Amino acid sequence: MEFYEVEPTLDNYWRAIILFGRNVASYKFALAKSLYELHAVPNDLVKMEQLAAPFSHQLCEHLQHNNVKI
């Protein structure tokens, strides 16, 4: 059975984000840091509205500190 055929679980979704795509993709770092910031949210569900501001901030920070050209 291939990895992408595995039953979708939260762990498998996270694994797919990390494993697929380029390892230098800025969104991976921004998403991980944003979710870590939001760990204090009392619910397992993080809504797009909650994620938008920290993700945007982390993405901009990553781009500035890693000399990424847009």
Secondary structure, 3 states (H helix, E strand, C coil): CCHHHCCCCHHHHHHHHHHCCCCCCHHHHHHHHHHHHHHHCCCCCCCHHHHHHHHHHHHHHHHHHCCCCC
